[in-house]
Amino acid sequence: QQHSSTPAADAAGVDVRPARRWLLEIGVAVLLVMLLRIFVMESFHVPSDSMAPTIEPGDRVVVTKIGASDIARGDVIVFDGTDTFAVADRTPFASDGLIGRILSGAASTLSIRLGEQDFLKRVAGVGGDHVTCTPEGGLVVNGDPVTEPWLEPGTAACDTPFDVEVPQGRLFVLGDNRSDSADSRAHLGDPGGGMVPVDDVVGHVSWRYWPLDRIGGLEH
């Protein structure tokens, strides 16, 4: 007696269609997650206290990428500072070439970004703004004093005075923890003057989902 076989069965007569369907579903799910990360939102782990007390070390936040270029003063953003804040400290895993791009995409899906140096800061000035600060007078933008409720009570807006004009298409950013934040102030003497190109903005920080006792949106 002869037994017939089908393309969906292996040499042992086992139906492999469920396994193929399962692998296909996993592949589609991974693709959807990567597309979501690329175009809609992304998760980030915050390692430093430069934005304390608004965002503490160990917090995990969601960054919304839709409307990333629509930025206003007071927004908390994540940006790629590879070519501005971290020129001399570029990570060795630059996502160059096909393999690099594949590794970078897979790592980013898990909130690990290779070849980039991402920073989380608050926007103090946008293109065309005149931004000044003194320890006594606080932050002033276009002649108007800025109220900064996100600073710890008693914290000075700056330790050292500065006076800058923000070029069009650029941003002047500050950390909420002014005494421990390497922000635009620390790069005033660098090429570009510490101004972040709008095109380097990854997105707006819209939500904190960890730790659970501090879950919620961010106040502007």
N, C-alpha and C positions, 0 to 999 in steps of 0.2 A: 504494500500500500504506500502510495506517495502522498507526502504532505505538501500543500501549496504554501508559499510564503508571499508576503506583501512588502512593499517598500518601507512600510512603517515598522517592520519587525526586524530585529537583529538576527544573528546566526542561531541564537538560543531560542528564538521565537518570542522574545520580549518586545512588547509594543513600546517604541521610543517616542511616540508622539507626545505624551504628557511631558517628558523631560524637555523636548524641544520647545513646547509651548511655554514651559516654566522659564527657560532661559530667555525666550523672546520677551516675556513679560518683565523679567528683571532688566533686560537691556532697554526696553521702552521706559521703565521707571527711572533708570539712571539717566537716560537722555533728557527726560522731563525735568529732573532735578537740576541738571547742568544748565538747561535753558533757563530755568527759573533763576538760578544763581547769576547767569550772565546778564539777563535783561530786566529782572524784577527786583530781587532782594538777595541779600547775602548775610550770613552770620559771622560775627567777629568776636574774638576773645581779646579782652583789654588787659595787657600785662603791667601797665605802669599806673602811677597815681597822678599823672600830669593833669587829669581832668577832675580830680577830687575837689569837692565832695559830690559833684554831679554824677560822676562815673568812677567807681572804685576799682582797684586792681582785682582781677579775677572775674569782673562782670562780663557777661555775654550779651551782646546787643545785636539787633537786626538793623541792617542798613538798606533803605529803600533807594533803588536806582532810577525809578521813574521820575523824571524831572530833575535829574542830578545837576543840571546846569542852571536851574532856577534857584538861585541862592540869595538869601537875605542876611543882613546883620543879625547876629544872635543864633543863627543856625549852628547845630553841631554836625560836623561832617567828617567823613573818612576820605582821605586822599592818598594817592600814590606819590610819595616824596622821594622816589628813587633819583630823580634828576634835579631836585631842589634842596631838600633837607638832608639827603643821605648820599650825596655824590661821592664822598670819600669812603663810604662804608657800604658799598653795594654788596648784596648777598651773593655767594658763589654759585647759587643755583639759578642763574638767569635763564628765563624761559626762551632761549634762542634755539631755533631749529625745530624740526617736527617732534622729536622725542621730548625736547624741553617743553614745548607747548602742550603735549599730551600729559606730561607729568604735572605741569602747572594747573591744567584744567581739572585733573583728578584731585589734586591736593586742595584746590580752591573749593571743591564740592564739600570737603571736610573742614572748611574754614582754615586751611593752611595755604598761604600764598607764597609761592617760591619766586625768587627773582624780583620781588617788589618789596618796598619798605613803606608800609601803610601807617599813617598817622591819624589820630583822632583829635580834633581841635574845634574851637568855637570861632566863628567868623566875626571879626571885629570891624573889618572894612572891606568894601567891594570896590570895583573899578570906578575911579573918579573921586573917591573919598580922601579927605585930609584927616589923618588920624594922629592925635597927639596924646601924650600921657605924662603926668608928673606924679610923684608919690603924694604930694599935697592936694593937687587938683583933680586927680583921677583921670579916667579915660574920657577923651573929648573927640567927637567925630563931626567934622564940618562946623565946628564952633559950638556944638551942642553937647553938654555933659551927658554921659551915658550912665544910666542906673544899671548896676550889675548885681542883681539879687542872688546869682549863682555863686558869688564869692563868699568864703567863710567870713563871718562878722569880724571886723577889725583888720581884714586883709587889705593891703594896699593894692591898687590896680596895677602898679608897676614899681619896681625897685629903682630903676634907672630911667630918666626921662628919654622919650623918643618923639620924633616928629617926622612923619612920612606921608608921601602922596602915593596912593595906590593906582597903578596903571590900569587902563581898561583891559578886561579879560583876566585880571589877577585878583587875588584875595589876600588880605592880611589876617592871619589867624593867631589866636592866643589860647593857652590852656587855662582852665579855671583855677588850677593850683599855680598861681603866678610865681611863687617862690621856687617851684620845682617843675618847670615846664620849658623844654627846649623848643620854642615856637618861632614865629617870624622874627621876634626880637633877637634871637640868637644867631640869625642869619642875615642881619642887616648889611654886613660887610661882604657877603658872598655875592657871586654873580646872580642877578635877579633880585637882590635885596630882601630875600626871605619871602617874596610874594609868590603865592601858589597859583599856577595856571588853572583856570576854571576847567579846562579839559582834563586835568589830572584828578578831578573829584570823582570818587567812586559812588558816593551817594550820601543821603541824609540819615543820621542816626534817628530812628523813629521809635524804637522800643527796646526795653531791657527785659530779657526773659530769665536771667539768672543773676543773682540768687533769687529764690522764690519769694523771700520776704521783702524784696525791693523790685518786684516785677511791675512793669508799667511803662507809660510813655515818658518822654522828657519834656520838661517845661522850658519854653524859650524865654 
